Amino acid sequence: MMQRNRKVLAGIALSGALLTACGGDDLPDRNQSAAGLGQSLFATDHTIVDRRPDANPQRNAYFGDLHVHTTYSFDAYAFGTLATPYDAYRFAQGEAIKNPAGFDMQLREPLDFYGVTDHAMFMGVAAVAADTSSDISRYPFTEVLHDLNEADNMDRWSLPRRMRSFAGLLAGLIPGIINGDIDPEEPLSITRRAWADTVKAADMYNDPGRFTTFVAYEYTTGSDDRGNLHRNVVFESSDSVPEVPFSRMHSNNPEDLWDWMDTLREAGVESMAIPHNSNGSNGQMFKLVDWAGDPIDDDYAVQRIRNEPLVEITQIKGTSETHPALSTRDEWADFELMEFRVATTLPSKPEGSYVRDALRRGLALEAQGITNPYTFGVIGSSDTHTGAAQNDESNFSSKLGVLSADAQLRGSVPFGFIEGLLFNTVAPQAMTEVDGKTFVGGAQPTFGASGLAAVWAEENTREAIYAAFRRKETFATSGPRMKLRFFAGYGLPDDLFDSADGVAKAYATGVTMGADLAPPVNVKESESEGQGALRFAMWAQADANSAPLQRLQIVKGWIDSANETHEEVIDVACAGGAAVNPASNRCPDNGAKVNLSDCSISANTGDAQLRTVWTDPDFVASQRAFYYARVLENPTCRWNTWDAIRAGTERRSDLAATLQERAWSSPIQYVPKLGVVVE
């Protein structure tokens, strides 16, 4: 692979001074008005109070969201969002904030950490362009934004204008800059101020020991065929961050983003990029060639996994674990699929678009002698565009502000005859007919009330949580706050979790989720019993505000001697103490049901906890493999069923009425090359 020129990128990374949390000469005065940015920059003095408790060496589970947009994202502003990063952090700590349509949004319980990730490209520009007193509002293409989010425009009849504003800003700015009609410093100066304000908000609300914030943003790019290649960039701290985030206006090549991150790292600024919505990438996210179309090599792989140790496996725009076309023997592979390329109605190719497939591709690359770029861990997040995480099926307003503010706009309830005619006239491509009724079609009805990022960390601080990200001791949930432990080792005892020090023993004698596992020493090649047996210790706890647990599973992938990859889903613990059927590797049906008239669920079915120590009977010490844990709840109502009940209408027949919420651990990678098997 040709070595890319890093000098230009180094200049981008370090031009001017690095922006520090303490301020700098390039920052606006704290009393300066930030017209169109939602509130004054640095409007509130603050003092950080360190109230952290003693660190827990066995680590605590912390839940958060690392994919949150506010009014500074050009698309969120077009959706009607006025919530600032300050509002987003207040929401995450349990306060109510307003949806663009005027109703309150509030969490059932606060989160532990949060990261605002506004789009780096033209950050803050839409909000300023909407203010007719600003300089940038003089351009004709900004007229559609003028006063867009005044109170009398916050209704469904503003939707056509909002869609025009979303496209018009980019269609005006980008050619204008390229053609020399717009000085790039004009939008860049707005972005610089919005980014400084984003950093300030994160520091203002960071409360070590109680609530953690991360300085972050979204890098937005895609392939020529409109495949999604977006990443969220998360900084370890705010001590020194660049004065301008790297965006597609610098380069649309993710490899250039990694170069920029490496350059920052050499200067002492640590960050990571987290890809999301691989499901909408049309096979581009986990492809086997680089940006130039050359086969992946070691340089590419090492740089990618250094900068991208995690991927987002679930969010509102669908879950990216796997697809029925890829995992034909996984009965739960069709979970919350969004099968379009992002922001289109074009289908997205499954191959190269899903996490489990990428894990298998990584094994195949290793078999060819190439470093594996896909040994990542997993998190979930929301991708909300209202500042407020949306992961409660019973209280889901989706992510698009005014565009998804009611059940009809979300696609779960049909339009009346007159409204249906109007919407079919204005936006026929966005409508669909189901059972003779007119609904919103396309991707929006497939959106899900998901997800959450979760970590095991010693304390609720930036340092501890970021370290968990780096070692990949992370798990993802589709919304509920279920907890999931996952360890691997040789000869782990059956009663590991029966003792108070079981977790400590697991840490001491095994490896945890996200880690690499070396082969056993002094055991026979195929030994699957006794002290040399490869064993997995798993523990899951239900969310008290959600449904009981139904089953605990292992997902295994491996490569055989013919260099063919395989996968298997194995139930390892069943609700009610039921035994797994050894022929099918499945738990018996536990009879859990949902009453679709009121969404009540079966009583006395399912468990508050599931745990087991499982031995892989097919373990071969010389065979490369990965393993991850998955836990499923009993069925509950999907958000569209809740919408239909509240509206007093029949459920939309082409949408799932129920779902099984779940959590996924980061994979443990079994790597024979890490050690030597002694016969």
N, C-alpha and C positions, 0 to 999 in steps of 0.2 A: 504494500500500500504506500502511495506517495505521501511523504511527510508534509503536513499542511503548514503554511506559513503562520507562525505564532506571533510574529512581531506586531502585525497590525492589530491582532486581538489583544495583545498585551497593552497596546496603546489605548484601545477601547476600555480595557479593564481598569487601567490606572490613570486615565486622563484626569487631570486635576488631582484633587486629594480624595482619598477614601472618605466617605461620609461617616462620621462618628456619631454615636448616640449623644455625645456631649455638645454637638453643634459644630459649626465651622463658618468661615467667612462667606461661603457660598450659600448659606441658608438664609431664608427670609427672616426679617425681624419677627419676634413672637407676637407682636401686636398688629402685624400687617394683615389686612383683610385678604382672604382667599376667595375672591369672587367666583362663584360657581362651583366651589369645591365642597360645599355642604356646611363648613364651619371654619372658623379662623384656624390657621396653622398655629400649633403650640399654644392653644388658648388657655390651657390649665397647667399650673405648676403642680408638681407631684413629688412625692418622696417614696422611694422603694423601702418597704418594711420587710425584713427577712423573718418570716414566721415559720420556717421549715421545721418539722419534727426530726427526730433522729432517723437516719437512713435505715431502711430495712434491707439487710443483706439477702433475704429471700425474695425481695422485690414485690412491689404492689402493681396491680393492674390499674392503668390510667386510660381514660377514654377521651378522644378529641376528634377534631376535624381540621384537616390541612388543605382544604379546597373550598374557599369562601370568597365570593365576589361582592363588592359594594358599589357605591355610586361612582367610584373612580374607574371602573371597567366600562368601556364604551358601550358594550352590549347591555350590561345591567342598567346603565342610565337610560338607554332606549326602552328597556322594559318597565321603566318608571321608578327604579330604585333610587331613593334619596339617602338611604342608610349609609353612614360613613364607617370607616374602620373602628372608630370609637364606639359607635352603636353596635357593631358586630361583636366586639369584645364584651360589651355590657350584656348582650343577648346570651353569649356563651356562659356567662356567670349567673344566669337565671332571670335577668330582667326581661320584661316584655318590650318589643319594638314593633313598629308599624310595618305591615305589608304595604306595598305601593297602593293597593286597593283600599286601604284604610283600616283593616282589622288588625288585631293584635296577634303577634307570633311570640310564643313563649315555650321554653323547654319544660318538660316535666320535672327534671332535675338538672342542675348545672353540669357542664362538662369540666374536664380537668385541664385540657389544653386546646388551643385554637390558633389557626394561622390564616390571616387574610391574604389571599392570593389574587389580587387584581391583575388583569392583563397588562403586561409591560408595554405592549404596543399602544401608543397614544393614551397612556394612563392619565386620567383626569381631564382629557381634552374635550370629551363630549359635554361634561358638566359645565366647563368654561364656555364652550361654543354656544351653549343654550342661553347664556347670559348676554343679552344684547348690549350691555355696557362694556364687554370685553373686546379686545382688539381682534381676536381670531373670529369673532362672530360676523365680521364684515364680509367674509367670503360667501358667495351665493349658495354654495352647497351646505352651509350651516343653517340656512333659513328654516329647514324642516325641523331643526332642533329648538328653535327659538320658543321659549315658554312651553316646551313640550310637557314638562312635568308640573305645570300649574294645576291647582286643585280641580278646576273644571275640565281638565283633560284626562283625568285618571279613571277612565272607563273603557269598556270594550270597543266603543266606537272610535277610539283613538288608535286601534290596532293597525289599520293600513298605514297611517302616518308613522307609527313607531317602526314598522318594518322598512319603510322608505328611509327613515332616519338612520337605522342600523347600517343599511347598505350605502347610503349617500355619503356618510362621513368618510368611510374608507375610499369610496370611489372618487371623492374630491381631494382628500389629503394626499394619497399615495401618488397619483399622477402629477399633482401639483408640485410635490417635492421633486419627483424625478425630472419634470420638465423645467424646473427652476423658477416656477411661478410662486412657490412658497418657500420661504427661508426655513430649513429644517430646524433651526434654533427656536422658531416660534412655538411649534408643538412640543419640542424637547424641553423648553423652559417650563412649560406647564407640567410635563411628566416629572421633571426634577422636583418640583414643589410637591406634587401629589405623592411621590415616592418618599420624600423627606417626612411628609405628614404620616404616611403609613408606618415608617420606622418609629416615629414619635408615639403613635398610638400603641404600637406593640410594647414599647418600653413603659408607657404610662400604666398599662394594665397588667404587666408581668408582675406576679406576686409570688415569689419563691416559697414553695411549701404548700401553696393553696391553689394557684392558677398560673399556668404557663402560657406565654404567647411566643410565637415565632415570627420573625421577619421573613417574608416570603412573597413570591409573585408567580404569575403564570407566563411561561414562554409558549407562544401560540404559533405553530407551524403545521404544515401538512404536505402531502405528496401531490404530484401533478394530477393524480386521479381523484383528488379530494379525500384521500385517506387521512385520518386524524393522527397527528404526531405531537400532541400537546404534552408539556411537562410542567409540573410545579417545582420551582426552585426554592429550597428552604435553607436558610442560613443558621448556622449553629448558634450565633450570638449577634448582637447588634453593635458590638464594639467597633468594628470597621466593616462597613458594607460599601459597595460602589455607589457613587452619586447618581448613576443612571443604571437601571437594570438592563441586561442584555435581552434584546427582543428580535423578532424577525426583521425589524428595520435595520439591524446590524447584519443578520444572516438568517436565512430560513433553513440552514443545515444544522441539525442537532449536534453534529460532530464539532462544529464551531462553538456551540454553547459549551461543550465539554472542554474545549481548549481554553475558553474564557474562565471556566471554573478552575481548571488546573493552574492557570496563571494567578488567579486570586489565591489559590491554596498555597502556592509558592510564596505569596506575600503574607501568609498567615490568616487568610480569610477562608474558613471552611464552609462548604455547602454541599447539598446533594440535589439532584433532579429526580422527580418521581413521575414517570409516564402514567397517563390515564386514558381511559376510553380506547384501549387497544381494540375493543370490540367493534369500534367504528373506523378502524384504520385500513380496512380493505386488504388486510394481509401485510401491511407495511411496517407495523410496529416491531414485529419479531421476525423480520425477513432474514435471509441468509446471505445478503449482500449489503455493502455499505452504501452511503449516499450516492457515490459515483457509479454504483452498479458492479463493483468488484467484489469477489468473494470475501467474506469476513476472514480476517487474519488475527494473529495474536495481539498486535498493537491496538486494533479496533476493540477487541474483546476486553482487554485489560483496562483500557480507558473507559469503556462503557460501564463495566461493573464497578469501577472505582467511583464513578460519578452518579451511577444509578443503582444503588443497592436495594431499592424498594420499587414496587409497582403498586398502583391503585387497582385493586381487584374488583371493587364494587362501588357504585355511586348512583345518583339519580338517573343518569343516562345509561343505565344497564349494568349488568354484572359480567365480568370478563373472565370468570374462572374457566369455563369450557362451553362447548356447544354440542348438541345431540349428533351433529354430523361428524364430530371429532371423537366423541366418547359414547359410542353406540351401546355400551353395556352399563352406562351410568344412568339409572332411572331418574336422577335428580339434575341432569345436565341442562334441562330447559329452564333453569331458574332465571327470571327477570331479564330476559334477552331483549336487547335493543339492537336490531340487526341491520340498521342503516348506517351509512357513512354519516358522520356527525354534521348536523345542520343541513341535511339533504334527505331526499326520499330514495336515494340510490342504495341498492343492497351492498352490504359489506361482506367480503369473502371471509369465511371462517378460518381457513388455513393461515397461520401467521398472525392471527388477531386475538388469540386467547392464551391465558397464562399457562394452563397445563400443557398445551401444545408447545409453547415456548420452552418449558422445562424439558420436554422430550427432545426438542430440537437441540437444546444444549448438550444433551447426552450424545446425540449423533455427531455434533461438532467435535466433542472430546474424542470420540472414536476415530476421527480423522486426524487427530493430533493437534487440534486447534483449541485454544483456551475457550472455556465456556463463558459467554457473556450473559447467560440467563440463569445465574444462581441467585436470583433476587429473593427478598422477602416480600410480604404483602401487607398492605393496609387497606382500609376503606375510607371514604370521605364523601361529602355531599355534592360538591360543585353547585351549591346554591348561588343564585344571582340576586338574592335579597338581603344578604348579610346574615341570614338565619338558617342554620342547619335544618334539613327536612328529613327526618328518619322515623316518623311515627305514622303508621298506616292509618290510624284513626283520626289523624289531624294533619293531613298532608295537603299543602297548597302548592306543591311542585317548586320549580326553580325560576320561573319566567316572569315573576312580578305580575303586572297587569295582564299579561298574555296567558296566565294560568291561574287567575285569581278565583275562578268559580268552577263548579263541576262540569258545566257545559264546555268551557274553554279547555279543561283538562281532558275532555273526551270520554268521560264516564257517564254523562247524562245527555240525552238527545236535545237538539234544538227544537223549539216549536216550529210550526209550519212557516210563519212569516220570517222568523229569524233564520231558519234554514235556507229559505230562498235568498235572503240577503247575503248570508255568508257564502253560499254557493256561487253567487254572482261576483262578490268581491275577491274571494280566495278559493276558487273551486279545487285547486291542487291540494288544499289543506283539509278538505272535507271527504267523508266517506259515507256510504249507505250501509247500514246493518239492520236486517229485519225490517226494511222499509222505513227506517228512521235515519235522520241526518246527524252525524257525529263529527267532531274533530277527528281527523285521521292522522296518518303519518307516524312520526316517532313519539309524539307527546303521550298518547295513551299507554305506550310501553315503558314510560319512565317509572322508576320505582322509588319508594320511600327509603332511601339508602344513602350512605352507610356511615360507619364509624371507623376511625383509626384507633388501635389499642396497642399498648406496650406494657412490658414488665420492666419496671425501673425501681431503683432504690428509693427515689424521692421525686416529688413533683417539681422539678426544676428543669430549666433549659439544658443544663449540662447532662443530667441523668437521662432525660427523655431522648435527647439527641444521641447519646451514647447507645441507647436501646435501638434507635433507628439504624445506627451504623453496624451494630452486631446482629441486626435483623431479629431481635427478640420481640417481634411484633405479630399481631394478629388483626384480622378484619372481621367486622360483623355487618350484617345487612340492615342494621338499625338498633335492635335490642342490645342491652349491655350485658350479654352473657360473657362469662370469663372462660378462658381456655388455656390449660397448661399442656405442654408437650415436650417429653424428654426421650432420649434414646441412649442405650448403653448395653453392656454385655453382662448378663446375669443379674439384672435389676430384680429385686424380690417381688413376689406377688403382693405382699402386704405393704408395699412401699408407702402408700398414702394412708395406711392405718395408724402410723405413728406421727407424733407431733413434729418430729424432725425429718419427715419423709421428703419434703421439698429440699431441705438442706442436703440430704443424702443424694437426691437426684442431681443437684448441681455439682456435688463433689465427685460423683462416680460416673456421670453421663454427660451428655451435651443437650442443650435446649434448642427450641425452635430457631431456625435461621443459621444453625451452626453446621460445620462439616464434621463428619464422623469417620475416624480412621478404622481400618479393619482390625479384627481381633488378633491377638498374638498368642502363639502356642496352642492353637486349636486346629482341628481338621477342617479342610476346605468346606465341607457341606454340613458341619455340625449345627444342629438347630435345637439342641437341648443342653441343659446343664449350664455351667458357668460361662461357656463361650457363646451361648445363644444371643442373638440380637433381639433385644426387647425394647418395647416402647411403653412409656408410662404416660397416661393421658388422664386429665381431669377437666370436667366442664361443669360450670354452675349456671343455672338459669337466671335470667333477669326477672326479678320479683314483679315487675310491671308488665311482663309479657307472658308467653305460654310456657308450660313445662317442656323439658327436653324429651325427645323421642328416641334418638339413637346417636351414638358416637362412632365415627368412621375413620379409617385410614385410607388415604389415596396413595398408592404406590406406582411409581414409574421406573422402568429399568431397560437396559439394553442387553441383548443376548450375544452369544458368540458369533452370530452372523451379522452383527451390527444392526439388528432390527429393534426398534423401541416398542415397548408395551406399557399398558397401564391396567390397574385393577382397583376397584373400590370395594372395601371390605368393612362390613359392620363388625365392631369389636365390643360394644356394650349396648345393651337394650334396656329400655324403660321397664320398670316393674320387675327387674331381675330376670327377665326372660333370657333364654339361651339362644345364641346365634345358630342358625341352621348350617351345619358344616358343609352341606352339599352346595348351597347357594351363597353362603357367606352373608346372609341377610337375617335381620331380626324379624320375628313375626309381627304382623299388623297389631298395633296396640289398641285399635278401635277408636282412636281419637277422632272426633267429629266437630264440625262447626255448624251452628244454627244460622243459616243465611238470612233469616228474617230479622235477627238482632245482633249477629256476630258473637253470641255467647259460645263458649267452647266446653268440651267435655270436662266434667269434674272428676277428680281422682284418677286421672290418666296421665301418665308421663311423670318424670322425675325432676326434682329440684337440682339434683346432681347426678352425673354419670362419671364413673372412673374405672380404669382397668390398667393392668399391665399385660401387654400382648406380645406374644412371640411370633416372629415371622417364620412360618414353617418352610418357606421356600427360599430362605436366605442363602445366597452363595457368596462366599467371602471375596471372590475375584470379580464379582459382577457389580458394575456401577449402577447406582439407584438413587432415587429421591423418595421421600415420604412426607406427607403432611396430614394433619388432623382436620376433620370437618365434623361439626356437631349440628344437628337439626332439631328444631323445635317441633312440637305438635302443630298441625295446621291452624291458621288463623285467617281472618278476613284480609284480603288485599284492599288497598285504599279505594279502588273503584267501587267495591261493594259497599263500603262505608258511605261513599258519596251517594250511591243509588238509594240506600236506606234513608238517608237524611232528606233526599229529594222526593221520596215516596214514589219512585219509578222502578220499573223492572231493570235488572242488571243487564249490562251490555253483553251479548252472548259470545262475542269473539274475544273477550278478555277473561283471564283466569279469575275465578271468584275468590279463591283462597291461595295461600302460599305457605311454605315452610321456611321461616326465618332461620338464619344459620350463621355460623362463624367458621373461619378458616385460619389455621396456623400458617406461619411461614414454614417452608419446607426445611427438613433436615436432609443434607446431601451426604449420602454414603459414598466415600471416595477411596477405592482400594489403593490408589497411588500414594495416599498419605502414610502408609505403613507397609510392613512386609508380613505376609502370612507364612508362618513356620509350620511345615508339615510334621 
